[in-house]
Amino acid sequence: MPVKAGFRGLFIMSLGLSLGVLSGCKPGAPEASQPQAQAPVTLGPEDVVRVESRELQEGPVLSGTLQARRAATMRSEAQGAVLEMAVEQGQEVKKGQLLARIQDLSQQDQFLAARTAVRVGHDALRVARSEEERNRKLVEAGVITRRDFERAQLARVQAESQLAEANARLALARQQVGRTRILAPFDGIVSERHASAGDVVQPGTQLYTVIDPTSMRLEASVPAAQLSTLKTGTRVDFTVGGYGDRTFAGRIERINPAVDPATGQVRLYVTLPNTEQALLTGLFAEGRVASLQREVPAVPISVVDTRAEPPTVLRVKDGRVERVPVTLGMTDQMARLVELRSGVGAGDVLLRGSARDLAEGTLVQVRPPREKPREPEPGVGGGGPPPAEPVSPPR
């Protein structure tokens, strides 16, 4: 009998535990077991941009490689071995300075022969003139006939003709010898050296390239439809690779009068002063003809979804993301900014970058930018040396 009473007690205890578990699963459970509300997405300063008034410039964009406005490739005009290369690459030269000498023995021989022929011609002419004068006196005295005098005159004319021919050959020989000396065509810098002493060259072989670094030129093309905004002398602002945000100013020097039928574009030639010689040939330059300039509310082009019609932006309002249609205005291709004429106002916060993947209605919280800690002034707010620590007396 005591054993049955024990089994009965265990059965009642198990039944009570089961009822307790079932009561915990009823709809009246405590609020702590229900799911919590969605937390807002925290956005940093790099995820948002404010609509602000910015200065935009609109006009044709030009790009290309800088070249020296004046450049000359010095070539050999004679055949022979290079005796001397007088200057090195990167060296400054003056107009008329010797750059190279080429050995040409045949030209030297012709020059010496022509010079000798001129000396002989002068002597022959002097003798012929003396003979003519002597015969003149003899014919006047009746010693010789008129025919003998005319022969003396003919000899003098022939001597003059031979001397003139000798002078012409000497000038040609001097010119040929001069071609063995390569001279600088203007003040500049040697940008390339194409040969070395000892090389055997032919007429037309490149020896040096000399450039004038004080002025650069950019050749670029623009669509023919934009010609109405361009004219000679218009200012062009440039950024050059390797110089960061530094800008350089140039002006349109010439506009090609013919349109390329294949591309429908017109070639422009822009001159950039380089008096400081900061610019180098071969650098990539990008500029814009500032034909229109205004200060308008603008944002980076990447903020606007131009695939939609009309274009849209994602704005943060009352802590939520909303899609807003906007009307676009002028576009600054150089600064990558676009004007927002309607849809948003100055001060509105728009999403950019990866934050543009957030769905409409998403709760967001914009984290303010961190402020750099201000350095305390000397002697104010602990700016002086730290206080000395108290020293405990010896025990």
C-alpha positions as CSV (number, residue, x, y, z in Angstrom):
1,M,0.0,0.0,0.0
2,P,2.7,2.5,0.6
3,V,4.2,1.7,-2.8
4,K,1.0,2.6,-4.6
5,A,0.8,5.9,-2.8
6,G,4.3,6.7,-4.1
7,F,3.4,6.0,-7.7
8,R,0.3,8.2,-7.4
9,G,2.4,11.1,-6.1
10,L,4.8,10.9,-9.0
11,F,1.9,10.9,-11.5
12,I,0.4,14.0,-10.0
13,M,3.8,15.8,-10.0
14,S,4.4,15.0,-13.7
15,L,0.9,16.2,-14.7
16,G,1.5,19.5,-12.9
17,L,4.7,20.1,-14.8
18,S,3.1,19.4,-18.2
19,L,0.3,21.8,-17.5
20,G,2.9,24.5,-16.5
21,V,4.7,24.0,-19.8
22,L,1.5,24.3,-21.8
23,S,0.5,27.4,-20.0
24,G,3.7,29.1,-21.1
25,C,2.9,28.5,-24.8
26,K,-0.4,30.4,-24.7
27,P,-0.9,33.8,-26.5
28,G,-0.8,35.5,-23.2
29,A,3.0,35.1,-23.0
30,P,5.2,37.9,-21.6
31,E,6.3,40.7,-24.0
32,A,10.0,39.8,-23.6
33,S,9.5,36.7,-25.8
34,Q,8.1,38.8,-28.8
35,P,10.5,40.0,-31.7
36,Q,12.1,43.5,-31.2
37,A,11.5,46.4,-33.6
38,Q,14.0,46.9,-36.5
39,A,17.1,49.0,-35.7
40,P,18.0,52.0,-38.0
41,V,20.9,51.7,-40.4
42,T,23.8,53.9,-39.3
43,L,25.2,56.0,-42.2
44,G,28.6,57.7,-42.1
45,P,29.6,61.1,-43.7
46,E,31.0,59.2,-46.7
47,D,27.5,57.8,-47.4
48,V,25.6,61.1,-47.7
49,V,25.9,64.4,-49.4
50,R,24.1,67.7,-48.8
51,V,22.6,69.8,-51.6
52,E,24.7,73.0,-51.6
53,S,25.1,76.0,-53.8
54,R,28.2,75.4,-56.0
55,E,29.9,77.2,-58.9
56,L,29.4,75.2,-62.1
57,Q,31.1,75.8,-65.5
58,E,29.7,74.4,-68.7
59,G,31.5,74.1,-72.0
60,P,33.3,71.7,-74.4
61,V,35.8,69.5,-72.6
62,L,39.2,69.1,-74.3
63,S,41.8,66.4,-73.6
64,G,45.0,65.3,-75.2
65,T,48.8,65.1,-74.8
66,L,50.9,68.2,-74.4
67,Q,53.5,68.9,-77.1
68,A,56.1,71.6,-77.5
69,R,54.8,74.4,-79.7
70,R,58.1,74.6,-81.5
71,A,60.1,71.5,-82.1
72,A,62.7,70.5,-84.8
73,T,64.2,67.2,-85.7
74,M,67.8,67.7,-86.8
75,R,68.8,65.3,-89.6
76,S,72.0,64.6,-91.4
77,E,72.4,66.2,-94.8
78,A,75.5,64.4,-95.7
79,Q,76.9,60.9,-95.8
80,G,79.7,59.9,-93.5
81,A,80.9,59.1,-90.0
82,V,79.8,61.2,-87.1
83,L,82.9,62.9,-85.7
84,E,81.3,64.6,-82.8
85,M,78.0,64.8,-80.9
86,A,78.6,68.1,-79.0
87,V,75.5,68.2,-76.7
88,E,73.6,65.7,-74.5
89,Q,70.0,65.0,-74.0
90,G,68.3,67.6,-71.7
91,Q,71.0,70.2,-72.3
92,E,70.1,73.8,-73.2
93,V,71.3,75.1,-76.5
94,K,71.4,78.5,-78.2
95,K,70.5,79.3,-81.8
96,G,73.4,78.5,-84.1
97,Q,75.3,76.4,-81.5
98,L,77.2,73.4,-82.9
99,L,75.3,70.1,-82.2
100,A,77.2,67.6,-84.3
101,R,80.0,67.2,-87.0
102,I,80.0,64.6,-89.8
103,Q,83.1,63.6,-91.7
104,D,82.9,63.9,-95.5
105,L,86.3,63.8,-97.2
106,S,84.8,64.1,-100.7
107,Q,83.1,67.4,-99.8
108,Q,86.3,68.8,-98.3
109,D,88.2,67.9,-101.5
110,Q,85.6,69.6,-103.7
111,F,85.8,72.7,-101.5
112,L,89.6,72.9,-101.7
113,A,89.5,72.4,-105.5
114,A,86.8,75.1,-105.9
115,R,88.8,77.5,-103.8
116,T,91.9,76.9,-105.9
117,A,89.9,77.4,-109.1
118,V,88.7,80.8,-107.8
119,R,92.3,81.9,-107.2
120,V,93.3,80.8,-110.7
121,G,90.3,82.6,-112.1
122,H,91.3,85.9,-110.4
123,D,94.8,85.6,-111.8
124,A,93.6,84.8,-115.3
125,L,91.2,87.8,-115.2
126,R,93.9,90.2,-114.1
127,V,96.2,89.1,-117.0
128,A,93.3,89.3,-119.5
129,R,92.5,92.9,-118.3
130,S,96.1,93.9,-118.6
131,E,96.4,92.5,-122.1
132,E,93.2,94.2,-123.1
133,E,94.5,97.6,-121.9
134,R,97.8,97.2,-123.6
135,N,96.1,96.2,-126.9
136,R,93.8,99.3,-126.6
137,K,96.8,101.6,-126.5
138,L,98.4,99.7,-129.5
139,V,95.3,99.9,-131.6
140,E,95.0,103.6,-130.9
141,A,98.7,104.0,-132.0
142,G,98.0,102.0,-135.2
143,V,100.5,99.3,-134.3
144,I,98.0,96.5,-134.3
145,T,94.7,95.9,-136.1
146,R,91.3,96.3,-134.6
147,R,90.8,92.6,-134.9
148,D,93.7,91.9,-132.5
149,F,92.1,94.2,-130.0
150,E,88.8,92.5,-130.2
151,R,90.5,89.2,-129.5
152,A,92.0,90.7,-126.3
153,Q,88.5,91.8,-125.3
154,L,87.1,88.3,-125.9
155,A,89.8,86.8,-123.7
156,R,88.9,89.2,-120.9
157,V,85.2,88.3,-121.1
158,Q,86.1,84.6,-121.1
159,A,88.2,85.1,-118.0
160,E,85.3,86.9,-116.2
161,S,83.0,84.0,-117.1
162,Q,85.4,81.4,-115.8
163,L,85.8,83.3,-112.5
164,A,82.1,83.5,-112.0
165,E,81.7,79.8,-112.6
166,A,84.5,79.1,-110.1
167,N,82.8,81.3,-107.5
168,A,79.6,79.4,-108.0
169,R,81.4,76.1,-107.5
170,L,83.1,77.4,-104.4
171,A,79.7,78.6,-102.9
172,L,78.2,75.1,-103.6
173,A,81.2,73.4,-102.1
174,R,81.0,75.7,-99.0
175,Q,77.3,74.8,-98.7
176,Q,78.0,71.1,-98.9
177,V,80.8,71.4,-96.3
178,G,78.4,73.3,-94.1
179,R,76.0,70.4,-94.2
180,T,78.4,68.4,-92.2
181,R,77.9,70.8,-89.3
182,I,74.5,70.5,-87.5
183,L,73.5,73.7,-85.8
184,A,70.7,74.5,-83.3
185,P,67.8,76.1,-85.2
186,F,66.6,78.2,-82.1
187,D,67.1,78.5,-78.4
188,G,65.8,75.4,-76.7
189,I,66.5,72.1,-75.0
190,V,67.7,68.9,-76.6
191,S,64.9,66.4,-75.9
192,E,66.2,63.4,-77.9
193,R,69.6,62.3,-79.1
194,H,69.4,59.7,-81.8
195,A,73.1,59.0,-82.7
196,S,76.5,58.7,-81.2
197,A,80.0,59.6,-82.3
198,G,81.4,56.9,-84.7
199,D,78.0,56.1,-86.3
200,V,77.9,56.2,-90.1
201,V,74.9,58.2,-91.2
202,Q,73.1,58.8,-94.5
203,P,71.2,61.9,-95.6
204,G,68.0,62.1,-93.6
205,T,69.3,60.2,-90.6
206,Q,67.9,61.7,-87.3
207,L,70.5,63.1,-85.0
208,Y,68.8,65.4,-82.5
209,T,65.3,66.7,-81.5
210,V,65.3,70.2,-80.2
211,I,62.2,71.8,-78.5
212,D,61.3,75.2,-77.2
213,P,59.9,74.5,-73.7
214,T,58.6,78.0,-73.0
215,S,55.3,77.3,-74.7
216,M,53.2,74.1,-75.0
217,R,50.4,73.2,-77.4
218,L,47.4,70.9,-77.0
219,E,45.6,69.5,-80.0
220,A,42.0,68.4,-79.2
221,S,38.8,67.8,-81.1
222,V,35.3,69.0,-80.2
223,P,31.9,68.2,-81.9
224,A,31.0,70.5,-84.7
225,A,27.7,71.3,-82.9
226,Q,29.7,73.2,-80.1
227,L,31.5,75.5,-82.5
228,S,29.1,78.3,-81.7
229,T,30.6,78.5,-78.1
230,L,34.2,78.6,-79.4
231,K,36.4,81.4,-80.8
232,T,40.0,82.2,-81.1
233,G,41.5,83.6,-77.9
234,T,39.0,82.0,-75.6
235,R,40.4,81.0,-72.2
236,V,40.8,77.3,-71.4
237,D,41.5,76.0,-67.9
238,F,43.5,72.7,-67.7
239,T,44.5,70.1,-65.2
240,V,47.6,68.2,-66.1
241,G,48.5,64.6,-65.0
242,G,51.1,64.6,-62.2
243,Y,50.1,68.1,-60.8
244,G,47.1,67.2,-58.7
245,D,44.4,69.9,-58.6
246,R,46.7,72.6,-59.9
247,T,45.2,74.3,-62.9
248,F,46.9,75.9,-65.9
249,A,45.4,78.5,-68.2
250,G,45.7,78.5,-72.0
251,R,44.0,80.1,-75.0
252,I,42.6,78.8,-78.3
253,E,45.2,79.7,-80.9
254,R,43.6,78.2,-84.0
255,I,40.5,76.4,-85.1
256,N,40.7,74.0,-88.0
257,P,38.4,75.4,-90.8
258,A,37.5,71.8,-91.9
259,V,35.3,69.2,-90.1
260,D,36.5,65.6,-90.0
261,P,33.8,63.8,-92.1
262,A,34.5,60.5,-90.3
263,T,34.0,61.8,-86.7
264,G,32.0,65.1,-87.3
265,Q,34.5,66.9,-85.0
266,V,36.7,69.9,-85.4
267,R,40.4,70.2,-84.4
268,L,41.5,72.9,-82.0
269,Y,45.0,74.1,-81.2
270,V,45.4,75.5,-77.7
271,T,48.6,77.3,-76.5
272,L,49.7,77.0,-72.9
273,P,52.5,79.4,-71.7
274,N,55.2,77.5,-69.9
275,T,57.6,80.3,-68.8
276,E,58.4,78.4,-65.5
277,Q,59.0,75.2,-67.6
278,A,56.8,73.3,-65.2
279,L,55.0,71.4,-67.9
280,L,56.6,68.6,-69.9
281,T,55.9,67.2,-73.3
282,G,53.9,64.0,-73.3
283,L,51.8,64.7,-70.2
284,F,48.1,64.2,-70.4
285,A,46.0,67.3,-70.0
286,E,42.3,67.8,-69.6
287,G,40.6,71.2,-69.9
288,R,37.3,72.9,-70.5
289,V,36.3,76.0,-72.4
290,A,34.3,77.9,-69.8
291,S,31.6,79.3,-72.0
292,L,29.0,79.4,-69.2
293,Q,29.5,79.9,-65.5
294,R,26.8,80.0,-62.7
295,E,26.3,79.3,-59.0
296,V,23.5,76.8,-58.5
297,P,22.4,74.0,-56.1
298,A,24.4,71.0,-57.2
299,V,25.5,67.5,-56.2
300,P,27.9,64.9,-57.6
301,I,26.6,63.2,-60.8
302,S,26.9,59.8,-59.2
303,V,24.2,60.7,-56.7
304,V,21.5,60.9,-59.4
305,D,19.9,57.8,-61.0
306,T,19.7,58.9,-64.6
307,R,18.3,55.5,-65.7
308,A,14.9,56.5,-64.3
309,E,12.5,58.8,-66.2
310,P,12.5,61.4,-64.7
311,P,15.8,61.1,-62.9
312,T,15.6,60.4,-59.2
313,V,17.7,60.7,-56.0
314,L,17.4,59.0,-52.6
315,R,16.7,61.5,-49.8
316,V,16.8,61.1,-46.0
317,K,13.7,62.6,-44.5
318,D,12.4,62.1,-41.0
319,G,14.8,59.2,-40.5
320,R,13.7,57.2,-43.5
321,V,14.9,56.8,-47.1
322,E,12.6,58.1,-49.8
323,R,13.0,58.3,-53.6
324,V,12.4,61.7,-55.1
325,P,12.2,62.7,-58.8
326,V,14.4,65.7,-59.7
327,T,14.9,68.0,-62.7
328,L,18.5,68.4,-63.8
329,G,20.1,71.5,-65.1
330,M,23.7,72.3,-66.3
331,T,26.4,69.7,-65.9
332,D,30.0,70.4,-65.1
333,Q,31.9,67.5,-66.7
334,M,35.2,68.5,-65.2
335,A,34.0,68.8,-61.6
336,R,31.5,65.9,-62.1
337,L,28.7,68.0,-60.7
338,V,25.1,68.4,-61.9
339,E,22.5,71.1,-61.1
340,L,19.3,70.1,-59.4
341,R,16.6,72.6,-60.4
342,S,13.6,71.0,-58.6
343,G,12.6,68.1,-56.4
344,V,15.0,68.8,-53.5
345,G,16.2,72.0,-51.8
346,A,19.4,73.3,-50.3
347,G,20.4,71.4,-47.2
348,D,18.6,68.2,-48.1
349,V,20.6,65.0,-47.4
350,L,21.0,62.6,-50.3
351,L,22.5,59.1,-50.3
352,R,25.6,58.2,-52.4
353,G,27.9,55.3,-52.9
354,S,26.9,52.0,-51.5
355,A,24.1,53.6,-49.4
356,R,22.1,54.0,-52.6
357,D,21.3,50.3,-52.4
358,L,19.0,50.9,-49.5
359,A,15.3,50.3,-50.1
360,E,12.7,53.0,-49.7
361,G,11.3,53.3,-46.2
362,T,14.5,52.0,-44.6
363,L,15.1,53.6,-41.2
364,V,18.5,55.4,-41.2
365,Q,20.6,57.4,-38.8
366,V,23.3,59.7,-40.1
367,R,26.4,59.8,-37.9
368,P,27.9,63.3,-37.7
369,P,31.5,63.7,-38.8
370,R,34.1,63.3,-36.2
371,E,35.5,66.6,-35.0
372,K,39.3,66.7,-34.7
373,P,40.4,67.2,-31.1
374,R,41.4,70.8,-30.5
375,E,44.9,71.2,-29.3
376,P,44.9,73.0,-25.9
377,E,46.6,76.4,-25.9
378,P,49.7,76.6,-23.8
379,G,48.9,77.3,-20.2
380,V,45.2,76.9,-20.7
381,G,43.1,73.9,-19.9
382,G,46.1,71.7,-19.0
383,G,48.1,72.8,-22.0
384,G,51.2,73.3,-19.7
385,P,53.4,70.5,-18.3
386,P,51.6,67.8,-16.4
387,P,51.6,68.3,-12.6
388,A,54.2,66.4,-10.7
389,E,53.0,63.3,-8.9
390,P,53.1,63.5,-5.1
391,V,56.0,61.7,-3.5
392,S,55.2,59.5,-0.5
393,P,57.4,60.1,2.5
394,P,59.7,57.3,3.4
395,R,58.5,54.9,6.0
